[in-house]
């Protein structure tokens, strides 16, 4: 549709179209300049028949189960990990190029993990399996900042604390926080369904079950994805992922050592010119709600020295977990794919 | 009143008696075995005349302004920092021993900063100024864990992310979160008064204004207090303090290096026997709401290896910021003072 894309049209599928990320995908695909041909919306059998809008057209949702992907060129997957592992494989075998944000393929070395601003050059590796992984929201944010910092000054040890919103667990997470909050304000006891414990006015010290090592699944995925995005398997990255009672927006507190000296002011200037980042100046740091939700960029603030160590910086990151953290990154991958590889 | 205290009675004052910490002080003083004589409750002129209960007696609140402290032996201060700096000094000059939890004296080397489980031996230093500082909730939690870990294995660099509840800003903070949440659930726009930005369903990347270095006042206070509590001015401690939409309970994500090897399992066993700590086992970590609020102990969970580094551990801490984080620590200081020094 625009000069810098190919002029051809691409038939796509959105798998998990009725979920939070699926809905955001439809919104962003509608706004994008991607040359879309036939668009198929897929979801569970219960959602089949619902109609969703894309570029002014109303499209009926079809059942994923048994759908034949052979006519689809690009399939966006926004479904839980276990389902993605099975169905994305099936879609790829039918000839579709899959862009998956479930995390199912984070450890598969023959599936590239891509953030276009960070490692667009790895995208060609999609040909091996026909699958491209879009990383977790925290990995995307962190890699977008560590990449330019590492290029400039080299990276030593990195430590990150991630505060995840309830929407990282999809619509059930959002409903849980809203429902529990309403019940508590009405003097009723909260119902616990989506998470293991009350989340309203509470914080959970993990977002997913612990593995043998004691690290949570989300923490292991985050570390793995960032190491792959940076192409640095030796990076010393330590992560803790918490869940806080916020609907949208992922917040990160990052502490990092650099191999070369880098003053906080220099780092802030350099990050401000890096793709996809906006650096907040001023006395107050950026918040998820006010500076990230609804925005395409990752917002950096509170860039300051860690005075306890040599060559060490602290900074805060916020981003919209449904946009750059998921749907937007998938759309950007698709755009790059069409522009350079199809 | 009990055998292990002296049998004498002590006339005390609670300054800021109508605040959140003040009310908790009254509750804990009432439950304690401290031999109390005359108890004077003090607050701002607007609160004067209110009646509060202590050990079944109803006591009228008096105005702090102009109050003569000369008959008071121990004065608990639970008021904002600026007020504490002025009035605590006045109380001490009148002969009262002040126990202050405002942070006003964190940097004063002639005022001991005390957590009884950590550095009871420093308490005698109160004689210089007649003032004892009770540290911030995060500093208390962190020092209670770093002290036994350091004694056992030595400490290398420590990195902490603190998630503070709104009650760390007192009743206005609690009212702000409750009011904003209720308005948002009713489709109204939230009013911003106590904090700079909406806190309901949001997270703030700092809890207090930034100093010249970029670190916030709360972060600088935390580091200073922990170094003083541990008696180790060379400790490499880096801190980030966030505010999250939780009413009560401070949560910490801690990463630390030890000088000697210390397996997570060993660390957990050792911490479980340290005073004031309870270690949670099991697949899920402890939460502020369910495991800390209303409890006297600091709860440790998720003790695990930081696999990115040699001799490095991660752990989570939660504690009731009004109890062990403030009022309980002050009462414990008073008990130690009476038992060993008066």
HADDOCK unambig.tbl for C-alpha pairs under 7 A between the chains (distance, minus, plus):
assign (segid A and resid 161 and name CA) (segid B and resid 161 and name CA) 6.85 0.50 0.50
assign (segid A and resid 201 and name CA) (segid B and resid 245 and name CA) 6.07 0.50 0.50
assign (segid A and resid 201 and name CA) (segid B and resid 246 and name CA) 4.23 0.50 0.50
assign (segid A and resid 201 and name CA) (segid B and resid 247 and name CA) 6.24 0.50 0.50
assign (segid A and resid 202 and name CA) (segid B and resid 246 and name CA) 5.54 0.50 0.50
assign (segid A and resid 202 and name CA) (segid B and resid 288 and name CA) 6.58 0.50 0.50
assign (segid A and resid 202 and name CA) (segid B and resid 289 and name CA) 5.71 0.50 0.50
assign (segid A and resid 203 and name CA) (segid B and resid 287 and name CA) 6.20 0.50 0.50
assign (segid A and resid 203 and name CA) (segid B and resid 288 and name CA) 6.74 0.50 0.50
assign (segid A and resid 204 and name CA) (segid B and resid 287 and name CA) 5.62 0.50 0.50
assign (segid A and resid 205 and name CA) (segid B and resid 285 and name CA) 5.80 0.50 0.50
assign (segid A and resid 205 and name CA) (segid B and resid 286 and name CA) 6.90 0.50 0.50
assign (segid A and resid 205 and name CA) (segid B and resid 287 and name CA) 6.59 0.50 0.50
assign (segid A and resid 205 and name CA) (segid B and resid 316 and name CA) 6.77 0.50 0.50
assign (segid A and resid 206 and name CA) (segid B and resid 285 and name CA) 6.95 0.50 0.50
assign (segid A and resid 209 and name CA) (segid B and resid 283 and name CA) 6.89 0.50 0.50
assign (segid A and resid 210 and name CA) (segid B and resid 283 and name CA) 6.25 0.50 0.50
assign (segid A and resid 213 and name CA) (segid B and resid 304 and name CA) 6.86 0.50 0.50
assign (segid A and resid 214 and name CA) (segid B and resid 302 and name CA) 6.71 0.50 0.50
assign (segid A and resid 214 and name CA) (segid B and resid 304 and name CA) 5.27 0.50 0.50
assign (segid A and resid 215 and name CA) (segid B and resid 304 and name CA) 6.94 0.50 0.50
assign (segid A and resid 236 and name CA) (segid B and resid 308 and name CA) 4.72 0.50 0.50
assign (segid A and resid 236 and name CA) (segid B and resid 309 and name CA) 6.62 0.50 0.50
assign (segid A and resid 237 and name CA) (segid B and resid 308 and name CA) 5.71 0.50 0.50
assign (segid A and resid 238 and name CA) (segid B and resid 306 and name CA) 6.22 0.50 0.50
assign (segid A and resid 238 and name CA) (segid B and resid 308 and name CA) 5.87 0.50 0.50
assign (segid A and resid 245 and name CA) (segid B and resid 201 and name CA) 6.08 0.50 0.50
assign (segid A and resid 245 and name CA) (segid B and resid 245 and name CA) 6.53 0.50 0.50
assign (segid A and resid 246 and name CA) (segid B and resid 201 and name CA) 4.22 0.50 0.50
assign (segid A and resid 246 and name CA) (segid B and resid 202 and name CA) 5.54 0.50 0.50
assign (segid A and resid 247 and name CA) (segid B and resid 201 and name CA) 6.23 0.50 0.50
assign (segid A and resid 283 and name CA) (segid B and resid 209 and name CA) 6.87 0.50 0.50
assign (segid A and resid 283 and name CA) (segid B and resid 210 and name CA) 6.23 0.50 0.50
assign (segid A and resid 285 and name CA) (segid B and resid 205 and name CA) 5.76 0.50 0.50
assign (segid A and resid 285 and name CA) (segid B and resid 206 and name CA) 6.94 0.50 0.50
assign (segid A and resid 286 and name CA) (segid B and resid 205 and name CA) 6.87 0.50 0.50
assign (segid A and resid 287 and name CA) (segid B and resid 203 and name CA) 6.19 0.50 0.50
assign (segid A and resid 287 and name CA) (segid B and resid 204 and name CA) 5.60 0.50 0.50
assign (segid A and resid 287 and name CA) (segid B and resid 205 and name CA) 6.56 0.50 0.50
assign (segid A and resid 288 and name CA) (segid B and resid 202 and name CA) 6.56 0.50 0.50
assign (segid A and resid 288 and name CA) (segid B and resid 203 and name CA) 6.73 0.50 0.50
assign (segid A and resid 289 and name CA) (segid B and resid 202 and name CA) 5.69 0.50 0.50
assign (segid A and resid 302 and name CA) (segid B and resid 214 and name CA) 6.66 0.50 0.50
assign (segid A and resid 304 and name CA) (segid B and resid 213 and name CA) 6.86 0.50 0.50
assign (segid A and resid 304 and name CA) (segid B and resid 214 and name CA) 5.24 0.50 0.50
assign (segid A and resid 304 and name CA) (segid B and resid 215 and name CA) 6.94 0.50 0.50
assign (segid A and resid 306 and name CA) (segid B and resid 238 and name CA) 6.24 0.50 0.50
assign (segid A and resid 308 and name CA) (segid B and resid 236 and name CA) 4.74 0.50 0.50
assign (segid A and resid 308 and name CA) (segid B and resid 237 and name CA) 5.71 0.50 0.50
assign (segid A and resid 308 and name CA) (segid B and resid 238 and name CA) 5.87 0.50 0.50
assign (segid A and resid 309 and name CA) (segid B and resid 236 and name CA) 6.64 0.50 0.50
assign (segid A and resid 316 and name CA) (segid B and resid 205 and name CA) 6.75 0.50 0.50
